[in-house]
């Protein structure tokens, strides 16, 4: 992976298949923070609380880098580690996956579990699609109406995504690549003669 780019999934996806009566459902989504990954794990566990197992794994670009997995009651090393291994092997980051298993009455053995959990994560990755992404940061921009056209023009010409909220003053929620954020702040300050409020 080059410098400041990384691989992640394009969006959320869900896949499922059955092995000897056990159903495996893979849930995957992109996340930007550890708390978002853990919230997704909790959400799936709540939604599928009748499942035999909900096996989570995630890799998040935090400071420090965080990766984590759990076997959630499956034999040690048979579920969480194989799920995480697939994410590592594909070099995807800022991604969380939960594999839900409904036990079908036949023991698959450790080898069978390793294979099924790994396949479930592979299928979910394929369904979600892998994309190259750059680290982004959120920048809050607030200006008076007089400056809003200038600011909007700069944002539209910049490599960023934004939402505008026109209230008493105009607020822009901007998502900009980390490598560009400081230059954008400088440009907005100079274009508004320092009247812009940045957060």
C-alpha positions in Angstrom: 0.0 0.0 0.0 1.3 3.4 -0.9 1.9 6.3 1.5 -1.4 7.7 2.7 -3.8 5.4 0.9 -5.3 2.2 2.2 -7.8 -0.5 1.1 -11.2 -0.7 2.6 -14.7 -1.9 1.6 -16.8 0.3 -0.6 -19.9 -0.1 1.6 -21.9 -2.5 3.8 -22.8 -6.0 2.6 -24.4 -9.2 3.8 -23.9 -12.7 2.5 -24.9 -16.2 3.6 -24.3 -19.9 2.9 -25.0 -23.2 4.6 -22.5 -26.0 5.5 -23.9 -29.3 6.7 -27.0 -27.5 8.1 -25.2 -24.6 9.8 -26.0 -21.3 8.3 -23.2 -18.7 8.2 -24.1 -15.0 7.6 -21.3 -12.5 6.9 -22.0 -8.9 7.8 -19.4 -6.3 6.8 -19.1 -2.5 6.7 -16.5 0.3 6.5 -15.8 2.2 9.7 -13.4 5.0 10.6 -13.1 4.5 14.3 -12.8 1.7 16.9 -16.0 2.8 18.7 -17.9 2.6 15.4 -16.6 -1.0 14.8 -17.6 -2.0 18.3 -21.0 -0.4 17.9 -21.6 -2.5 14.7 -20.5 -5.7 16.5 -23.1 -4.9 19.3 -25.8 -4.1 16.7 -25.4 -7.4 15.0 -25.2 -9.3 18.3 -28.5 -7.6 19.3 -30.2 -8.3 15.9 -29.1 -11.9 15.8 -29.3 -12.6 19.6 -30.8 -16.0 18.8 -27.8 -17.1 16.8 -25.4 -19.8 18.2 -22.4 -17.5 17.6 -21.6 -14.0 16.4 -17.9 -13.9 15.6 -16.4 -10.4 15.1 -13.2 -9.1 13.7 -12.0 -5.7 12.8 -9.0 -3.7 11.6 -9.1 0.1 12.2 -6.5 2.8 11.4 -6.4 4.4 14.8 -3.5 5.6 16.9 -2.2 3.0 17.6 -3.5 0.7 14.8 -6.1 -1.7 16.2 -7.1 -5.2 15.1 -9.2 -7.5 17.1 -11.2 -10.7 16.8 -13.1 -13.1 19.1 -14.1 -16.8 18.7 -17.4 -16.0 20.6 -17.6 -19.4 22.1 -16.3 -21.4 19.1 -13.2 -23.6 19.8 -10.1 -21.4 20.3 -8.6 -20.3 17.0 -11.4 -21.7 14.9 -13.4 -18.6 14.1 -12.1 -15.1 15.1 -8.5 -15.7 13.9 -9.5 -17.1 10.5 -11.9 -14.1 10.0 -9.1 -11.7 10.9 -6.6 -13.6 8.7 -8.8 -12.9 5.7 -8.9 -9.2 6.4 -5.1 -9.2 6.9 -4.5 -11.2 3.8 -6.6 -8.7 1.7 -4.8 -5.8 3.5 -8.1 -4.1 4.2 -8.4 -1.5 7.0 -11.1 0.5 8.6 -13.4 -2.5 8.2 -15.5 -4.6 10.6 -17.0 -8.0 10.0 -19.3 -10.2 12.0 -20.0 -13.8 11.0 -23.3 -15.1 12.5 -23.7 -18.8 12.8 -26.9 -20.8 13.3 -25.8 -24.3 14.4 -27.3 -27.0 12.2 -26.8 -30.1 14.3 -23.6 -31.4 12.7 -20.2 -30.6 14.3 -17.9 -29.2 11.6 -14.7 -29.8 13.6 -12.0 -27.1 13.9 -10.9 -27.5 10.2 -14.4 -27.1 9.0 -15.0 -24.0 11.2 -11.8 -22.4 10.0 -12.8 -22.9 6.4 -16.4 -21.8 6.9 -15.6 -18.6 8.9 -12.8 -17.7 6.4 -15.1 -18.3 3.4 -17.9 -16.2 5.0 -15.5 -13.2 5.4 -14.2 -13.7 1.8 -17.7 -13.7 0.4 -18.7 -10.6 2.4 -15.5 -8.8 1.1 -16.4 -9.8 -2.5 -20.0 -8.6 -2.1 -18.9 -5.2 -0.5 -16.1 -4.6 -3.0 -12.7 -3.4 -2.0 -11.7 0.2 -2.8 -8.6 2.4 -2.3 -9.2 5.2 0.2 -7.3 8.0 1.7 -7.4 9.0 5.4 -10.0 11.8 5.8 -10.7 14.2 8.6 -13.8 16.2 9.4 -13.5 20.0 9.3 -16.3 22.3 10.5 -16.6 25.6 8.6 -18.9 28.4 9.8 -19.3 31.8 8.0 -21.7 34.6 7.6 -23.9 34.6 4.5 -21.7 37.2 2.9 -18.8 34.7 2.8 -20.8 31.6 2.1 -20.7 31.8 -1.7 -16.9 32.2 -1.6 -16.5 29.2 0.8 -18.9 27.0 -1.2 -17.0 27.8 -4.4 -13.7 26.8 -2.8 -15.2 23.6 -1.5 -16.7 22.7 -4.8 -13.3 23.0 -6.5 -11.5 21.1 -3.8 -11.0 17.3 -3.4 -13.6 17.0 -0.6 -17.2 16.1 0.3 -19.4 18.5 2.2 -22.9 19.2 3.5 -24.1 22.8 3.9 -26.6 24.0 6.6 -28.1 27.4 6.0 -29.3 28.8 9.4 -28.5 32.1 11.0 -25.0 31.6 9.7 -23.9 29.0 7.2 -22.2 25.8 8.4 -20.3 23.4 6.2 -19.4 19.8 7.4 -16.4 19.0 5.3 -14.7 15.6 4.8 -11.3 16.2 3.4 -8.2 14.0 2.9 -5.9 14.5 5.9 -3.0 15.4 3.5 -5.2 18.3 2.2 -6.8 19.6 5.3 -4.3 22.2 6.4 -4.1 23.7 2.9 -7.9 23.9 2.8 -8.0 25.7 6.1 -5.3 28.2 4.9 -7.2 28.8 1.7 -10.5 29.4 3.5 -8.8 31.8 6.0 -7.2 33.9 3.3 -10.3 33.9 1.0 -12.5 35.3 3.9 -9.8 37.5 5.4 -9.8 35.4 8.5 -13.6 35.7 9.1 -14.1 31.9 8.8 -14.6 29.8 11.9 -12.9 26.4 11.7 -13.4 23.4 14.0 
